[in-house]
Amino acid sequence: MAEQNRRTAEQRRAREAAQREVDRFIAYLQGLDTIDQIAHQGRSIMGMWADFEGKPPSGSGFSGFCVLADKLEKIRMRNMPVEFTRAYERLRTMAAKSPLCVEALVVDRFYRGRTKIAIDPFTEQRHEIHWNDPACAQLLGCSVKVFQRRVSKGYSQLEYRLGFREAEAA
C-alpha cells in the first residue's frame, strides 16, 4: 500500500516544476500590484487638505510633471522575465476553466506552512495564525478535504499543461 503512494523522481520533478510555476504566477501578480501602486502614488487634493488641516499653502508654480514622468519611467523600465509572463498566461487560462483549483494552488504556495503574527493594538497581545490545511480551507470557504482535492487536481492539471503528464480520464 505504501509503495503506491511513493513518488518517483519524475513525479517529484513534475511537482517541483508546477510549484515553481505557481510561485512565478504569484510574483507576476505582485508585480502588477506594484505597478498599480506606482501609478497611484502622489498627492491628491483631499490628501493635501488633510495634511494642511484645511488650509493648503499657496502654490509654488510646480506642476508635478517631472514626478509623473519619473513614475512612467519606473513602470516602463520594469521588465518581467519571459518565464513569469508564461506562467501568468498558463495559470490565467487554467483559471478560466477551473478557477477554484488555481485559487487553491495560490493559497497553497502563498500561505500554507507559514505563520502570521499579529499584535492586538488594544491589549498588545501577540496572536499567531498558523497557515495549515484547516486555516487555508477556511480562507477559501471550503472543507479541508475539498481544499486538498483542489490542490491535488490543480497540480495535476498544471503538470499536464507543463508536459509532464498524459491527459487523464474524467
C-alpha positions, 0 to 999 in steps of 0.5 A: 500500500505504501509503495503506491503512494511513493513518488518517483523522481519524475513525479517529484520533478513534475511537482517541483516544476508546477510549484515553481510555476505557481510561485512565478504566477504569484510574483507576476501578480505582485508585480502588477500590484506594484505597478498599480501602486506606482501609478497611484502614488502622489498627492491628491487634493483631499490628501493635501487638505488633510495634511494642511488641516484645511488650509493648503499653502499657496502654490509654488508654480510646480506642476508635478510633471517631472514626478509623473514622468519619473513614475512612467519611467519606473513602470516602463523600465520594469521588465518581467522575465519571459518565464513569469509572463508564461506562467501568468498566461498558463495559470490565467487560462487554467483559471478560466476553466477551473478557477477554484483549483488555481485559487487553491494552488495560490493559497497553497504556495502563498500561505500554507506552512507559514505563520502570521503574527499579529499584535492586538493594538488594544491589549498588545497581545501577540496572536499567531495564525498558523497557515495549515490545511484547516486555516487555508480551507477556511480562507477559501470557504471550503472543507479541508478535504475539498481544499486538498482535492483542489490542490491535488487536481490543480497540480495535476492539471498544471503538470499536464499543461507543463508536459509532464503528464498524459491527459487523464480520464474524467 
